[in-house]
């Protein structure tokens, strides 16, 4: 995946030869592409594999090579792309231009085939551009010719004669570019895979070499080099994952799969911070993602679907759907691995892949647990059972259909639902993250009223809790007691009470008994989808469904969703007028109680996510933790507690 600034790379190599005809590290190229070519000697990667220390004499020669490139005149090089920075000292402009060039090359060379795999791993296609935009102002350094990809596989060592030092030949100019020389150092440091203790030796050698020929090239190195190192590590994610995936060949070889996993995990770990990956996928998750991708690739290359590849076992809790039988499930699983990146969506708990099954309308979504998910709030009803009851009730609740439930050939559980989102392949689901429109608010209230009409005894023979608020309070106390020690300590520092004290405070309140109904349990805006085809809202993700007080669903939605006062009043008015009186009596006095308990719940859960880092890369969690100061203030106020004041500095 060479990132090419010039198409005629041989002209670049020729310019270097003209400037340094006698150099021991002259470039070697083949044909017009500047490919590695043949040269006598031994490749450094064979003589000294990645991770091994490199001889100090060789480090000095490579530093001289990179420094010498700063003396190649721009006039001797081919013309630069028209959108290249005109100010040839603007380091940040170079980073931005190179990021856009690299992203375009990535899309052209890999994204159709590998985009879905990157999506599953949590790596977006535009992460290089995003990173370049986040980098603060950089020092000005004069542009020069850069090799941009000097690694061990592109260095040949020639043993010298008696009394002579070995000489160095550097290969492959396909990635050569023109810009900030500090990028060349960063690229070399990352791709040569020097051991940690040699990093500073390489930097010092480069600084010494470059200051003798172009001192300004090393200006502000300590400030800007970390930015370039992070940028190159992100680049390496794309190249390393691509190389690992391609190494699997055209067969499903589990040994090869297992060998590819450490390489992918390693490159993700090294780039986790600049990629803003809160959590690197575990080995098992990476291997399963690779397996699904490779299985789809085997089918595509062989134009056949081996039965053993997509073998799956039905989960007997969900009967086979008459219009979505085994062949349709086979097709969905076969397409899952090769879905494009724009059809893969990561939520707080699930990895969702949207596919089109021939002969079935609409599109479907294959849902799997997204690695090891820490769920502090418990679910009480099976999602597939809830969706089945809603479907069979014929109630006016817009929810997905549960189509299949089973275990794949790796014994991993999956569910298949109808996809409630745009039909266009490039459009992500549209969630009302800024709040509902008046019409949408009315529709949600109507669906809550329809939920109240469903016979929930089919799901819970006990027909809900007699004291729903008391049960809800006990669940919150249990959650607090079950938090890890680090989260409990942080809660204490911020003035949040422990479980026993919290139980006493929550026990002061009572609410009016209302008839229990089926509740969604988590009506945050990311669980509502705007349907562009039919108009209106569809409610998804029913894993937190429960039987309880109908007022709770509405209040939790208002707590989790930005809502204007007039929309809130509209929803309360419509809700109280639409539902029967047995479901609404006393709501005017009680809704604040549920609001308080949700403020308190958010204070503990969001703090736990900040401490553990769990699910911080998902938008709903990110927004919640960004507003944590306000959440904590509201929670302590609702509990009637004062936040601890910081101790004065002695």
Beta strands, then each sheet from edge to edge (+ up, - down):
strand 1: 27-28
strand 2: 42-43
strand 3: 143-146
strand 4: 155-158
strand 5: 167-171
strand 6: 177-180
strand 7: 313-314
strand 8: 344-346
strand 9: 350-355
strand 10: 364-369
strand 11: 402-407
strand 12: 413-418
strand 13: 516-519
strand 14: 528-530
strand 15: 537-539
strand 16: 546-549
sheet 1: 1+ 5+ 4- 2+
sheet 2: 3+ 6-
sheet 3: 7+ 11- 12+ 10- 9+ 8-
sheet 4: 13+ 16-
sheet 5: 14+ 15-
end
